[in-house]
Amino acid sequence: MQNLKKIMNSVEQGILVCDEEGRIEFFNDSYGDFVGRRLEEVKGMYLTELRPGAVAPSVLKTGEPIRSMHRRENGMDYFADIY
């Protein structure tokens, strides 16, 4: 597991993992920098508590992934793939 965390943290893109109910299980350092929080602070919290405008909960409900979704947040433009 430690090697997997090292690999995930070496990726520049933010990676977030939630359980089937939308609770945060893991995110890499890039995602933590983006939201301005550490995983230890928010692990187990519902994603919508951390990010009220999050789209991932709708993907959890429908099971339909969203690819290359354009988002603008905190003055930043980015694209997200949500599975």
C-alpha positions, 0 to 999 in steps of 0.5 A: 500500500505504501508504494501505491501512495508514493505512485499516486503522490507522484502524479501531478493531477489530483486524485480523489477516491470516495466510497460508494456513499461519497465519503472520502477515503483517499486523495493524493497530495495534488488534490490536497493542495487544490482543496487546501486540506490534508487527508487526515483532516477530512478522511471519512467526511462526505465529499459534499461537506468538503466541496458542496459543488462536487459532481462525483456524488451524481456519478455515484448515483448514476454509475455513468462516468463523466470525462473531460468535464470543464470546471472553474473553481477558485479562479482556476480552470481545469478538466476532470474525469469522474469515474 
